[in-house]
Amino acid sequence: MTKKLIENIHYYLNSEGLMVFTKKYHQERGYCCQSGCTHCPYEYHSRVDPSVPSELQKPWQEEELEIYDGPIDE
């Protein structure tokens, strides 16, 4: 994504001052980064606990992943 990000459209700042990307941002980017994002439209957030640092998450093995091939809801 090379266009300029717009606050409250592509992201917002949470109560801790951290940037949180919106569903619109993720859809425009076009793929899942598998980081457990709060507004992930690819349903990856249901597979990880975003409050646990990624280094401490259980390593995912390919056969354990659920691949979502359905439509993206708006």
PQR file of N, CA, C, O and H, with PARSE charges and radii, in Angstrom:
ATOM      1  N   MET A   1       0.857  -1.170   0.000 -0.4000 1.5000
ATOM      2  CA  MET A   1       0.000   0.000   0.000 -0.0000 2.0000
ATOM      3  C   MET A   1       0.900   1.229   0.000  0.5500 1.7000
ATOM      4  O   MET A   1       1.681   1.432   0.929 -0.5500 1.4000
ATOM      5  N   THR A   2       0.791   2.031  -1.024 -0.4000 1.5000
ATOM      6  CA  THR A   2       1.694   3.168  -1.140 -0.0000 2.0000
ATOM      7  C   THR A   2       1.007   4.512  -0.914  0.5500 1.7000
ATOM      8  O   THR A   2       1.678   5.544  -0.868 -0.5500 1.4000
ATOM      9  H   THR A   2       0.156   1.866  -1.779  0.4000 1.0000
ATOM     10  N   LYS A   3      -0.321   4.519  -0.770 -0.4000 1.5000
ATOM     11  CA  LYS A   3      -0.977   5.806  -0.562 -0.0000 2.0000
ATOM     12  C   LYS A   3      -0.891   6.229   0.903  0.5500 1.7000
ATOM     13  O   LYS A   3      -0.615   5.414   1.783 -0.5500 1.4000
ATOM     14  H   LYS A   3      -0.866   3.681  -0.807  0.4000 1.0000
ATOM     15  N   LYS A   4      -1.130   7.503   1.143 -0.4000 1.5000
ATOM     16  CA  LYS A   4      -1.037   8.062   2.492 -0.0000 2.0000
ATOM     17  C   LYS A   4      -2.170   7.517   3.365  0.5500 1.7000
ATOM     18  O   LYS A   4      -3.321   7.445   2.936 -0.5500 1.4000
ATOM     19  H   LYS A   4      -1.354   8.165   0.427  0.4000 1.0000
ATOM     20  N   LEU A   5      -1.821   7.137   4.595 -0.4000 1.5000
ATOM     21  CA  LEU A   5      -2.818   6.640   5.537 -0.0000 2.0000
ATOM     22  C   LEU A   5      -3.571   7.802   6.162  0.5500 1.7000
ATOM     23  O   LEU A   5      -2.984   8.828   6.504 -0.5500 1.4000
ATOM     24  H   LEU A   5      -0.886   7.196   4.944  0.4000 1.0000
ATOM     25  N   ILE A   6      -4.881   7.628   6.308 -0.4000 1.5000
ATOM     26  CA  ILE A   6      -5.735   8.666   6.872 -0.0000 2.0000
ATOM     27  C   ILE A   6      -6.242   8.199   8.232  0.5500 1.7000
ATOM     28  O   ILE A   6      -6.847   7.134   8.357 -0.5500 1.4000
ATOM     29  H   ILE A   6      -5.358   6.794   6.030  0.4000 1.0000
ATOM     30  N   GLU A   7      -5.979   9.028   9.260 -0.4000 1.5000
ATOM     31  CA  GLU A   7      -6.418   8.682  10.606 -0.0000 2.0000
ATOM     32  C   GLU A   7      -7.937   8.557  10.645  0.5500 1.7000
ATOM     33  O   GLU A   7      -8.652   9.333  10.012 -0.5500 1.4000
ATOM     34  H   GLU A   7      -5.487   9.893   9.160  0.4000 1.0000
ATOM     35  N   ASN A   8      -8.417   7.572  11.396 -0.4000 1.5000
ATOM     36  CA  ASN A   8      -9.829   7.231  11.567 -0.0000 2.0000
ATOM     37  C   ASN A   8     -10.462   6.609  10.330  0.5500 1.7000
ATOM     38  O   ASN A   8     -11.654   6.305  10.341 -0.5500 1.4000
ATOM     39  H   ASN A   8      -7.835   6.942  11.910  0.4000 1.0000
ATOM     40  N   ILE A   9      -9.702   6.417   9.277 -0.4000 1.5000
ATOM     41  CA  ILE A   9     -10.163   5.648   8.122 -0.0000 2.0000
ATOM     42  C   ILE A   9      -9.295   4.402   7.979  0.5500 1.7000
ATOM     43  O   ILE A   9      -9.810   3.286   7.905 -0.5500 1.4000
ATOM     44  H   ILE A   9      -8.733   6.665   9.268  0.4000 1.0000
ATOM     45  N   HIS A  10      -7.985   4.592   7.942 -0.4000 1.5000
ATOM     46  CA  HIS A  10      -7.059   3.470   7.815 -0.0000 2.0000
ATOM     47  C   HIS A  10      -6.505   3.003   9.154  0.5500 1.7000
ATOM     48  O   HIS A  10      -6.055   1.864   9.280 -0.5500 1.4000
ATOM     49  H   HIS A  10      -7.567   5.498   8.002  0.4000 1.0000
ATOM     50  N   TYR A  11      -6.537   3.863  10.136 -0.4000 1.5000
ATOM     51  CA  TYR A  11      -6.031   3.519  11.464 -0.0000 2.0000
ATOM     52  C   TYR A  11      -6.616   4.474  12.499  0.5500 1.7000
ATOM     53  O   TYR A  11      -7.181   5.515  12.163 -0.5500 1.4000
ATOM     54  H   TYR A  11      -6.902   4.788  10.033  0.4000 1.0000
ATOM     55  N   TYR A  12      -6.467   4.095  13.750 -0.4000 1.5000
ATOM     56  CA  TYR A  12      -6.786   4.997  14.859 -0.0000 2.0000
ATOM     57  C   TYR A  12      -5.787   4.722  15.970  0.5500 1.7000
ATOM     58  O   TYR A  12      -5.104   3.698  15.968 -0.5500 1.4000
ATOM     59  H   TYR A  12      -6.008   3.250  14.022  0.4000 1.0000
ATOM     60  N   LEU A  13      -5.708   5.640  16.912 -0.4000 1.5000
ATOM     61  CA  LEU A  13      -4.821   5.469  18.058 -0.0000 2.0000
ATOM     62  C   LEU A  13      -5.663   4.988  19.232  0.5500 1.7000
ATOM     63  O   LEU A  13      -6.663   5.613  19.585 -0.5500 1.4000
ATOM     64  H   LEU A  13      -6.262   6.472  16.914  0.4000 1.0000
ATOM     65  N   ASN A  14      -5.248   3.859  19.842 -0.4000 1.5000
ATOM     66  CA  ASN A  14      -6.015   3.332  20.961 -0.0000 2.0000
ATOM     67  C   ASN A  14      -5.701   4.106  22.242  0.5500 1.7000
ATOM     68  O   ASN A  14      -4.936   5.070  22.212 -0.5500 1.4000
ATOM     69  H   ASN A  14      -4.436   3.352  19.554  0.4000 1.0000
ATOM     70  N   SER A  15      -6.280   3.692  23.353 -0.4000 1.5000
ATOM     71  CA  SER A  15      -6.118   4.416  24.622 -0.0000 2.0000
ATOM     72  C   SER A  15      -4.676   4.414  25.117  0.5500 1.7000
ATOM     73  O   SER A  15      -4.303   5.238  25.952 -0.5500 1.4000
ATOM     74  H   SER A  15      -6.901   2.908  23.378  0.4000 1.0000
ATOM     75  N   GLU A  16      -3.867   3.494  24.607 -0.4000 1.5000
ATOM     76  CA  GLU A  16      -2.448   3.435  24.975 -0.0000 2.0000
ATOM     77  C   GLU A  16      -1.569   4.212  23.997  0.5500 1.7000
ATOM     78  O   GLU A  16      -0.348   4.254  24.152 -0.5500 1.4000
ATOM     79  H   GLU A  16      -4.169   2.825  23.929  0.4000 1.0000
ATOM     80  N   GLY A  17      -2.191   4.827  22.992 -0.4000 1.5000
ATOM     81  CA  GLY A  17      -1.452   5.603  22.003 -0.0000 2.0000
ATOM     82  C   GLY A  17      -0.865   4.771  20.879  0.5500 1.7000
ATOM     83  O   GLY A  17      -0.052   5.267  20.099 -0.5500 1.4000
ATOM     84  H   GLY A  17      -3.182   4.792  22.866  0.4000 1.0000
ATOM     85  N   LEU A  18      -1.270   3.501  20.786 -0.4000 1.5000
ATOM     86  CA  LEU A  18      -0.755   2.625  19.734 -0.0000 2.0000
ATOM     87  C   LEU A  18      -1.628   2.720  18.489  0.5500 1.7000
ATOM     88  O   LEU A  18      -2.845   2.881  18.590 -0.5500 1.4000
ATOM     89  H   LEU A  18      -1.931   3.098  21.420  0.4000 1.0000
ATOM     90  N   MET A  19      -1.009   2.619  17.315 -0.4000 1.5000
ATOM     91  CA  MET A  19      -1.730   2.661  16.053 -0.0000 2.0000
ATOM     92  C   MET A  19      -2.407   1.313  15.817  0.5500 1.7000
ATOM     93  O   MET A  19      -1.764   0.265  15.883 -0.5500 1.4000
ATOM     94  H   MET A  19      -0.021   2.488  17.234  0.4000 1.0000
ATOM     95  N   VAL A  20      -3.702   1.351  15.543 -0.4000 1.5000
ATOM     96  CA  VAL A  20      -4.479   0.146  15.260 -0.0000 2.0000
ATOM     97  C   VAL A  20      -5.045   0.284  13.854  0.5500 1.7000
ATOM     98  O   VAL A  20      -5.787   1.225  13.572 -0.5500 1.4000
ATOM     99  H   VAL A  20      -4.224   2.202  15.489  0.4000 1.0000
ATOM    100  N   PHE A  21      -4.701  -0.643  12.974 -0.4000 1.5000
ATOM    101  CA  PHE A  21      -5.199  -0.592  11.599 -0.0000 2.0000
ATOM    102  C   PHE A  21      -6.649  -1.051  11.541  0.5500 1.7000
ATOM    103  O   PHE A  21      -7.046  -1.968  12.260 -0.5500 1.4000
ATOM    104  H   PHE A  21      -4.098  -1.408  13.202  0.4000 1.0000
ATOM    105  N   THR A  22      -7.440  -0.410  10.680 -0.4000 1.5000
ATOM    106  CA  THR A  22      -8.858  -0.731  10.531 -0.0000 2.0000
ATOM    107  C   THR A  22      -9.043  -1.858   9.509  0.5500 1.7000
ATOM    108  O   THR A  22      -8.114  -2.235   8.794 -0.5500 1.4000
ATOM    109  H   THR A  22      -7.117   0.335  10.096  0.4000 1.0000
ATOM    110  N   LYS A  23     -10.262  -2.378   9.465 -0.4000 1.5000
ATOM    111  CA  LYS A  23     -10.610  -3.409   8.487 -0.0000 2.0000
ATOM    112  C   LYS A  23     -10.393  -2.874   7.063  0.5500 1.7000
ATOM    113  O   LYS A  23      -9.920  -3.601   6.188 -0.5500 1.4000
ATOM    114  H   LYS A  23     -11.016  -2.072  10.046  0.4000 1.0000
ATOM    115  N   LYS A  24     -10.738  -1.608   6.839 -0.4000 1.5000
ATOM    116  CA  LYS A  24     -10.550  -0.997   5.512 -0.0000 2.0000
ATOM    117  C   LYS A  24      -9.085  -1.032   5.092  0.5500 1.7000
ATOM    118  O   LYS A  24      -8.771  -1.358   3.947 -0.5500 1.4000
ATOM    119  H   LYS A  24     -11.122  -1.018   7.549  0.4000 1.0000
ATOM    120  N   TYR A  25      -8.189  -0.696   6.022 -0.4000 1.5000
ATOM    121  CA  TYR A  25      -6.761  -0.733   5.709 -0.0000 2.0000
ATOM    122  C   TYR A  25      -6.339  -2.144   5.288  0.5500 1.7000
ATOM    123  O   TYR A  25      -5.664  -2.326   4.274 -0.5500 1.4000
ATOM    124  H   TYR A  25      -8.444  -0.431   6.952  0.4000 1.0000
ATOM    125  N   HIS A  26      -6.743  -3.129   6.077 -0.4000 1.5000
ATOM    126  CA  HIS A  26      -6.351  -4.511   5.785 -0.0000 2.0000
ATOM    127  C   HIS A  26      -6.895  -4.973   4.430  0.5500 1.7000
ATOM    128  O   HIS A  26      -6.191  -5.641   3.672 -0.5500 1.4000
ATOM    129  H   HIS A  26      -7.291  -2.981   6.900  0.4000 1.0000
ATOM    130  N   GLN A  27      -8.132  -4.622   4.131 -0.4000 1.5000
ATOM    131  CA  GLN A  27      -8.720  -5.015   2.849 -0.0000 2.0000
ATOM    132  C   GLN A  27      -7.990  -4.349   1.690  0.5500 1.7000
ATOM    133  O   GLN A  27      -7.758  -4.984   0.661 -0.5500 1.4000
ATOM    134  H   GLN A  27      -8.703  -4.080   4.747  0.4000 1.0000
ATOM    135  N   GLU A  28      -7.628  -3.088   1.840 -0.4000 1.5000
ATOM    136  CA  GLU A  28      -6.899  -2.399   0.771 -0.0000 2.0000
ATOM    137  C   GLU A  28      -5.495  -2.969   0.608  0.5500 1.7000
ATOM    138  O   GLU A  28      -4.968  -3.012  -0.504 -0.5500 1.4000
ATOM    139  H   GLU A  28      -7.817  -2.572   2.676  0.4000 1.0000
ATOM    140  N   ARG A  29      -4.886  -3.409   1.711 -0.4000 1.5000
ATOM    141  CA  ARG A  29      -3.563  -4.018   1.621 -0.0000 2.0000
ATOM    142  C   ARG A  29      -3.656  -5.332   0.851  0.5500 1.7000
ATOM    143  O   ARG A  29      -2.779  -5.651   0.048 -0.5500 1.4000
ATOM    144  H   ARG A  29      -5.314  -3.374   2.613  0.4000 1.0000
ATOM    145  N   GLY A  30      -4.724  -6.094   1.099 -0.4000 1.5000
ATOM    146  CA  GLY A  30      -5.001  -7.259   0.280 -0.0000 2.0000
ATOM    147  C   GLY A  30      -4.484  -8.602   0.766  0.5500 1.7000
ATOM    148  O   GLY A  30      -4.640  -9.596   0.056 -0.5500 1.4000
ATOM    149  H   GLY A  30      -5.437  -5.835   1.751  0.4000 1.0000
ATOM    150  N   TYR A  31      -3.881  -8.676   1.934 -0.4000 1.5000
ATOM    151  CA  TYR A  31      -3.425  -9.973   2.449 -0.0000 2.0000
ATOM    152  C   TYR A  31      -3.310  -9.922   3.968  0.5500 1.7000
ATOM    153  O   TYR A  31      -3.261  -8.847   4.566 -0.5500 1.4000
ATOM    154  H   TYR A  31      -3.754  -7.869   2.511  0.4000 1.0000
ATOM    155  N   CYS A  32      -3.269 -11.091   4.574 -0.4000 1.5000
ATOM    156  CA  CYS A  32      -3.146 -11.204   6.027 -0.0000 2.0000
ATOM    157  C   CYS A  32      -1.677 -11.295   6.420  0.5500 1.7000
ATOM    158  O   CYS A  32      -0.915 -12.060   5.829 -0.5500 1.4000
ATOM    159  H   CYS A  32      -3.309 -11.964   4.088  0.4000 1.0000
ATOM    160  N   CYS A  33      -1.285 -10.511   7.421 -0.4000 1.5000
ATOM    161  CA  CYS A  33       0.107 -10.545   7.901 -0.0000 2.0000
ATOM    162  C   CYS A  33       0.298 -11.586   9.007  0.5500 1.7000
ATOM    163  O   CYS A  33       1.418 -11.809   9.467 -0.5500 1.4000
ATOM    164  H   CYS A  33      -1.904  -9.889   7.901  0.4000 1.0000
ATOM    165  N   GLN A  34      -0.787 -12.216   9.427 -0.4000 1.5000
ATOM    166  CA  GLN A  34      -0.780 -13.262  10.453 -0.0000 2.0000
ATOM    167  C   GLN A  34      -0.200 -12.790  11.780  0.5500 1.7000
ATOM    168  O   GLN A  34       0.516 -13.529  12.456 -0.5500 1.4000
ATOM    169  H   GLN A  34      -1.697 -12.035   9.054  0.4000 1.0000
ATOM    170  N   SER A  35      -0.523 -11.530  12.149 -0.4000 1.5000
ATOM    171  CA  SER A  35      -0.068 -10.979  13.422 -0.0000 2.0000
ATOM    172  C   SER A  35      -1.179 -10.922  14.461  0.5500 1.7000
ATOM    173  O   SER A  35      -0.957 -10.449  15.576 -0.5500 1.4000
ATOM    174  H   SER A  35      -1.105 -10.930  11.599  0.4000 1.0000
ATOM    175  N   GLY A  36      -2.353 -11.391  14.116 -0.4000 1.5000
ATOM    176  CA  GLY A  36      -3.463 -11.352  15.060 -0.0000 2.0000
ATOM    177  C   GLY A  36      -4.074  -9.976  15.213  0.5500 1.7000
ATOM    178  O   GLY A  36      -4.507  -9.616  16.308 -0.5500 1.4000
ATOM    179  H   GLY A  36      -2.533 -11.775  13.211  0.4000 1.0000
ATOM    180  N   CYS A  37      -4.122  -9.199  14.148 -0.4000 1.5000
ATOM    181  CA  CYS A  37      -4.639  -7.834  14.197 -0.0000 2.0000
ATOM    182  C   CYS A  37      -6.096  -7.804  14.678  0.5500 1.7000
ATOM    183  O   CYS A  37      -6.886  -8.695  14.367 -0.5500 1.4000
ATOM    184  H   CYS A  37      -3.770  -9.491  13.258  0.4000 1.0000
ATOM    185  N   THR A  38      -6.426  -6.770  15.432 -0.4000 1.5000
ATOM    186  CA  THR A  38      -7.762  -6.610  16.008 -0.0000 2.0000
ATOM    187  C   THR A  38      -8.859  -6.605  14.947  0.5500 1.7000
ATOM    188  O   THR A  38      -9.909  -7.213  15.153 -0.5500 1.4000
ATOM    189  H   THR A  38      -5.785  -6.046  15.685  0.4000 1.0000
ATOM    190  N   HIS A  39      -8.641  -5.942  13.829 -0.4000 1.5000
ATOM    191  CA  HIS A  39      -9.673  -5.801  12.800 -0.0000 2.0000
ATOM    192  C   HIS A  39      -9.369  -6.629  11.550  0.5500 1.7000
ATOM    193  O   HIS A  39      -9.722  -6.229  10.440 -0.5500 1.4000
ATOM    194  H   HIS A  39      -7.787  -5.449  13.662  0.4000 1.0000
ATOM    195  N   CYS A  40      -8.724  -7.765  11.722 -0.4000 1.5000
ATOM    196  CA  CYS A  40      -8.358  -8.620  10.584 -0.0000 2.0000
ATOM    197  C   CYS A  40      -9.597  -9.142   9.858  0.5500 1.7000
ATOM    198  O   CYS A  40     -10.404  -9.845  10.466 -0.5500 1.4000
ATOM    199  H   CYS A  40      -8.437  -8.091  12.623  0.4000 1.0000
ATOM    200  N   PRO A  41      -9.772  -8.814   8.560 -0.5600 1.5000
ATOM    201  CA  PRO A  41     -10.917  -9.323   7.818  0.2800 2.0000
ATOM    202  C   PRO A  41     -10.697 -10.753   7.327  0.5500 1.7000
ATOM    203  O   PRO A  41     -11.598 -11.353   6.740 -0.5500 1.4000
ATOM    204  N   TYR A  42      -9.520 -11.293   7.561 -0.4000 1.5000
ATOM    205  CA  TYR A  42      -9.177 -12.633   7.095 -0.0000 2.0000
ATOM    206  C   TYR A  42      -9.348 -13.683   8.190  0.5500 1.7000
ATOM    207  O   TYR A  42      -8.940 -14.832   8.019 -0.5500 1.4000
ATOM    208  H   TYR A  42      -8.788 -10.806   8.038  0.4000 1.0000
ATOM    209  N   GLU A  43      -9.954 -13.290   9.318 -0.4000 1.5000
ATOM    210  CA  GLU A  43     -10.270 -14.159  10.443 -0.0000 2.0000
ATOM    211  C   GLU A  43      -9.057 -14.793  11.102  0.5500 1.7000
ATOM    212  O   GLU A  43      -9.193 -15.810  11.782 -0.5500 1.4000
ATOM    213  H   GLU A  43     -10.286 -12.357   9.456  0.4000 1.0000
ATOM    214  N   TYR A  44      -7.886 -14.226  10.920 -0.4000 1.5000
ATOM    215  CA  TYR A  44      -6.699 -14.780  11.573 -0.0000 2.0000
ATOM    216  C   TYR A  44      -6.716 -14.506  13.069  0.5500 1.7000
ATOM    217  O   TYR A  44      -6.176 -15.297  13.842 -0.5500 1.4000
ATOM    218  H   TYR A  44      -7.776 -13.399  10.368  0.4000 1.0000
ATOM    219  N   HIS A  45      -7.328 -13.394  13.497 -0.4000 1.5000
ATOM    220  CA  HIS A  45      -7.343 -13.023  14.912 -0.0000 2.0000
ATOM    221  C   HIS A  45      -7.968 -14.096  15.785  0.5500 1.7000
ATOM    222  O   HIS A  45      -7.678 -14.155  16.980 -0.5500 1.4000
ATOM    223  H   HIS A  45      -7.766 -12.751  12.869  0.4000 1.0000
ATOM    224  N   SER A  46      -8.820 -14.949  15.222 -0.4000 1.5000
ATOM    225  CA  SER A  46      -9.443 -15.996  16.015 -0.0000 2.0000
ATOM    226  C   SER A  46      -8.476 -17.138  16.301  0.5500 1.7000
ATOM    227  O   SER A  46      -8.803 -18.035  17.079 -0.5500 1.4000
ATOM    228  H   SER A  46      -9.056 -14.901  14.251  0.4000 1.0000
ATOM    229  N   ARG A  47      -7.312 -17.127  15.700 -0.4000 1.5000
ATOM    230  CA  ARG A  47      -6.343 -18.209  15.883 -0.0000 2.0000
ATOM    231  C   ARG A  47      -5.202 -17.855  16.830  0.5500 1.7000
ATOM    232  O   ARG A  47      -4.435 -18.733  17.224 -0.5500 1.4000
ATOM    233  H   ARG A  47      -7.046 -16.399  15.068  0.4000 1.0000
ATOM    234  N   VAL A  48      -5.081 -16.594  17.197 -0.4000 1.5000
ATOM    235  CA  VAL A  48      -4.003 -16.181  18.094 -0.0000 2.0000
ATOM    236  C   VAL A  48      -4.561 -15.266  19.170  0.5500 1.7000
ATOM    237  O   VAL A  48      -5.655 -14.720  19.025 -0.5500 1.4000
ATOM    238  H   VAL A  48      -5.704 -15.881  16.876  0.4000 1.0000
ATOM    239  N   ASP A  49      -3.819 -15.101  20.236 -0.4000 1.5000
ATOM    240  CA  ASP A  49      -4.184 -14.161  21.297 -0.0000 2.0000
ATOM    241  C   ASP A  49      -3.348 -12.911  21.089  0.5500 1.7000
ATOM    242  O   ASP A  49      -2.154 -12.921  21.387 -0.5500 1.4000
ATOM    243  H   ASP A  49      -2.930 -15.544  20.354  0.4000 1.0000
ATOM    244  N   PRO A  50      -3.955 -11.804  20.571 -0.5600 1.5000
ATOM    245  CA  PRO A  50      -3.174 -10.606  20.265  0.2800 2.0000
ATOM    246  C   PRO A  50      -2.531  -9.949  21.486  0.5500 1.7000
ATOM    247  O   PRO A  50      -1.660  -9.093  21.332 -0.5500 1.4000
ATOM    248  N   SER A  51      -2.947 -10.337  22.703 -0.4000 1.5000
ATOM    249  CA  SER A  51      -2.338  -9.751  23.891 -0.0000 2.0000
ATOM    250  C   SER A  51      -1.009 -10.409  24.242  0.5500 1.7000
ATOM    251  O   SER A  51      -0.270  -9.904  25.088 -0.5500 1.4000
ATOM    252  H   SER A  51      -3.655 -11.033  22.828  0.4000 1.0000
ATOM    253  N   VAL A  52      -0.698 -11.542  23.591 -0.4000 1.5000
ATOM    254  CA  VAL A  52       0.560 -12.252  23.831 -0.0000 2.0000
ATOM    255  C   VAL A  52       1.525 -11.909  22.701  0.5500 1.7000
ATOM    256  O   VAL A  52       1.161 -12.048  21.533 -0.5500 1.4000
ATOM    257  H   VAL A  52      -1.297 -11.952  22.904  0.4000 1.0000
ATOM    258  N   PRO A  53       2.748 -11.466  23.010 -0.5600 1.5000
ATOM    259  CA  PRO A  53       3.722 -11.139  21.959  0.2800 2.0000
ATOM    260  C   PRO A  53       3.921 -12.325  20.997  0.5500 1.7000
ATOM    261  O   PRO A  53       3.909 -13.486  21.406 -0.5500 1.4000
ATOM    262  N   SER A  54       4.099 -12.004  19.727 -0.4000 1.5000
ATOM    263  CA  SER A  54       4.209 -13.053  18.713 -0.0000 2.0000
ATOM    264  C   SER A  54       5.348 -14.025  18.997  0.5500 1.7000
ATOM    265  O   SER A  54       5.273 -15.197  18.628 -0.5500 1.4000
ATOM    266  H   SER A  54       4.109 -11.061  19.394  0.4000 1.0000
ATOM    267  N   GLU A  55       6.405 -13.538  19.654 -0.4000 1.5000
ATOM    268  CA  GLU A  55       7.531 -14.431  19.963 -0.0000 2.0000
ATOM    269  C   GLU A  55       7.136 -15.532  20.948  0.5500 1.7000
ATOM    270  O   GLU A  55       7.786 -16.575  21.019 -0.5500 1.4000
ATOM    271  H   GLU A  55       6.465 -12.586  19.953  0.4000 1.0000
ATOM    272  N   LEU A  56       6.067 -15.290  21.704 -0.4000 1.5000
ATOM    273  CA  LEU A  56       5.636 -16.262  22.702 -0.0000 2.0000
ATOM    274  C   LEU A  56       4.459 -17.122  22.246  0.5500 1.7000
ATOM    275  O   LEU A  56       4.050 -18.050  22.943 -0.5500 1.4000
ATOM    276  H   LEU A  56       5.539 -14.443  21.647  0.4000 1.0000
ATOM    277  N   GLN A  57       3.923 -16.804  21.076 -0.4000 1.5000
ATOM    278  CA  GLN A  57       2.821 -17.600  20.543 -0.0000 2.0000
ATOM    279  C   GLN A  57       3.323 -18.984  20.162  0.5500 1.7000
ATOM    280  O   GLN A  57       4.494 -19.163  19.826 -0.5500 1.4000
ATOM    281  H   GLN A  57       4.256 -16.050  20.510  0.4000 1.0000
ATOM    282  N   LYS A  58       2.441 -19.942  20.217 -0.4000 1.5000
ATOM    283  CA  LYS A  58       2.782 -21.294  19.771 -0.0000 2.0000
ATOM    284  C   LYS A  58       3.141 -21.226  18.288  0.5500 1.7000
ATOM    285  O   LYS A  58       2.387 -20.657  17.500 -0.5500 1.4000
ATOM    286  H   LYS A  58       1.490 -19.797  20.490  0.4000 1.0000
ATOM    287  N   PRO A  59       4.274 -21.794  17.899 -0.5600 1.5000
ATOM    288  CA  PRO A  59       4.620 -21.775  16.465  0.2800 2.0000
ATOM    289  C   PRO A  59       3.558 -22.536  15.668  0.5500 1.7000
ATOM    290  O   PRO A  59       3.211 -23.670  15.997 -0.5500 1.4000
ATOM    291  N   TRP A  60       3.056 -21.899  14.628 -0.4000 1.5000
ATOM    292  CA  TRP A  60       2.031 -22.525  13.795 -0.0000 2.0000
ATOM    293  C   TRP A  60       2.686 -23.432  12.770  0.5500 1.7000
ATOM    294  O   TRP A  60       3.670 -23.065  12.127 -0.5500 1.4000
ATOM    295  H   TRP A  60       3.337 -20.977  14.360  0.4000 1.0000
ATOM    296  N   GLN A  61       2.128 -24.607  12.630 -0.4000 1.5000
ATOM    297  CA  GLN A  61       2.590 -25.525  11.599 -0.0000 2.0000
ATOM    298  C   GLN A  61       1.560 -25.505  10.492  0.5500 1.7000
ATOM    299  O   GLN A  61       0.368 -25.327  10.744 -0.5500 1.4000
ATOM    300  H   GLN A  61       1.329 -24.905  13.152  0.4000 1.0000
ATOM    301  N   GLU A  62       2.016 -25.686   9.274 -0.4000 1.5000
ATOM    302  CA  GLU A  62       1.161 -25.539   8.099 -0.0000 2.0000
ATOM    303  C   GLU A  62      -0.131 -26.356   8.213  0.5500 1.7000
ATOM    304  O   GLU A  62      -1.199 -25.857   7.861 -0.5500 1.4000
ATOM    305  H   GLU A  62       2.984 -25.830   9.069  0.4000 1.0000
ATOM    306  N   GLU A  63      -0.052 -27.608   8.702 -0.4000 1.5000
ATOM    307  CA  GLU A  63      -1.245 -28.445   8.766 -0.0000 2.0000
ATOM    308  C   GLU A  63      -2.227 -27.975   9.844  0.5500 1.7000
ATOM    309  O   GLU A  63      -3.385 -28.390   9.819 -0.5500 1.4000
ATOM    310  H   GLU A  63       0.816 -28.013   8.988  0.4000 1.0000
ATOM    311  N   GLU A  64      -1.813 -27.135  10.781 -0.4000 1.5000
ATOM    312  CA  GLU A  64      -2.696 -26.632  11.822 -0.0000 2.0000
ATOM    313  C   GLU A  64      -3.475 -25.403  11.379  0.5500 1.7000
ATOM    314  O   GLU A  64      -4.494 -25.080  11.989 -0.5500 1.4000
ATOM    315  H   GLU A  64      -0.871 -26.798  10.802  0.4000 1.0000
ATOM    316  N   LEU A  65      -3.032 -24.711  10.346 -0.4000 1.5000
ATOM    317  CA  LEU A  65      -3.669 -23.477   9.905 -0.0000 2.0000
ATOM    318  C   LEU A  65      -4.980 -23.759   9.194  0.5500 1.7000
ATOM    319  O   LEU A  65      -5.093 -24.705   8.414 -0.5500 1.4000
ATOM    320  H   LEU A  65      -2.204 -24.973   9.850  0.4000 1.0000
ATOM    321  N   GLU A  66      -5.970 -22.918   9.478 -0.4000 1.5000
ATOM    322  CA  GLU A  66      -7.211 -22.959   8.738 -0.0000 2.0000
ATOM    323  C   GLU A  66      -7.076 -21.916   7.626  0.5500 1.7000
ATOM    324  O   GLU A  66      -6.837 -20.740   7.903 -0.5500 1.4000
ATOM    325  H   GLU A  66      -5.878 -22.150  10.112  0.4000 1.0000
ATOM    326  N   ILE A  67      -7.226 -22.331   6.402 -0.4000 1.5000
ATOM    327  CA  ILE A  67      -7.119 -21.407   5.276 -0.0000 2.0000
ATOM    328  C   ILE A  67      -8.519 -20.894   4.960  0.5500 1.7000
ATOM    329  O   ILE A  67      -9.430 -21.676   4.688 -0.5500 1.4000
ATOM    330  H   ILE A  67      -7.420 -23.286   6.176  0.4000 1.0000
ATOM    331  N   TYR A  68      -8.682 -19.589   4.998 -0.4000 1.5000
ATOM    332  CA  TYR A  68      -9.965 -18.968   4.718 -0.0000 2.0000
ATOM    333  C   TYR A  68      -9.979 -18.500   3.271  0.5500 1.7000
ATOM    334  O   TYR A  68      -9.230 -17.604   2.882 -0.5500 1.4000
ATOM    335  H   TYR A  68      -7.942 -18.953   5.219  0.4000 1.0000
ATOM    336  N   ASP A  69     -10.853 -19.130   2.475 -0.4000 1.5000
ATOM    337  CA  ASP A  69     -10.956 -18.800   1.053 -0.0000 2.0000
ATOM    338  C   ASP A  69     -12.269 -18.146   0.708  0.5500 1.7000
ATOM    339  O   ASP A  69     -12.587 -17.990  -0.471 -0.5500 1.4000
ATOM    340  H   ASP A  69     -11.461 -19.859   2.791  0.4000 1.0000
ATOM    341  N   GLY A  70     -13.047 -17.756   1.712 -0.4000 1.5000
ATOM    342  CA  GLY A  70     -14.376 -17.192   1.470 -0.0000 2.0000
ATOM    343  C   GLY A  70     -14.317 -15.718   1.117  0.5500 1.7000
ATOM    344  O   GLY A  70     -13.238 -15.129   1.038 -0.5500 1.4000
ATOM    345  H   GLY A  70     -12.789 -17.883   2.669  0.4000 1.0000
ATOM    346  N   PRO A  71     -15.480 -15.129   0.907 -0.5600 1.5000
ATOM    347  CA  PRO A  71     -15.547 -13.709   0.566  0.2800 2.0000
ATOM    348  C   PRO A  71     -15.201 -12.851   1.766  0.5500 1.7000
ATOM    349  O   PRO A  71     -15.280 -13.296   2.911 -0.5500 1.4000
ATOM    350  N   ILE A  72     -14.817 -11.619   1.490 -0.4000 1.5000
ATOM    351  CA  ILE A  72     -14.499 -10.660   2.544 -0.0000 2.0000
ATOM    352  C   ILE A  72     -15.722  -9.816   2.794  0.5500 1.7000
ATOM    353  O   ILE A  72     -16.187  -9.108   1.900 -0.5500 1.4000
ATOM    354  H   ILE A  72     -14.752 -11.258   0.560  0.4000 1.0000
ATOM    355  N   ASP A  73     -16.254  -9.883   4.012 -0.4000 1.5000
ATOM    356  CA  ASP A  73     -17.435  -9.095   4.382 -0.0000 2.0000
ATOM    357  C   ASP A  73     -17.042  -7.645   4.648  0.5500 1.7000
ATOM    358  O   ASP A  73     -15.948  -7.365   5.139 -0.5500 1.4000
ATOM    359  H   ASP A  73     -15.876 -10.458   4.738  0.4000 1.0000
ATOM    360  N   GLU A  74     -17.927  -6.750   4.326 -0.4000 1.5000
ATOM    361  CA  GLU A  74     -17.693  -5.334   4.642 -0.0000 2.0000
ATOM    362  C   GLU A  74     -18.609  -4.897   5.732  0.5500 1.7000
ATOM    363  O   GLU A  74     -18.570  -3.738   6.144 -0.5500 1.4000
ATOM    364  H   GLU A  74     -18.816  -6.977   3.928  0.4000 1.0000
TER
END
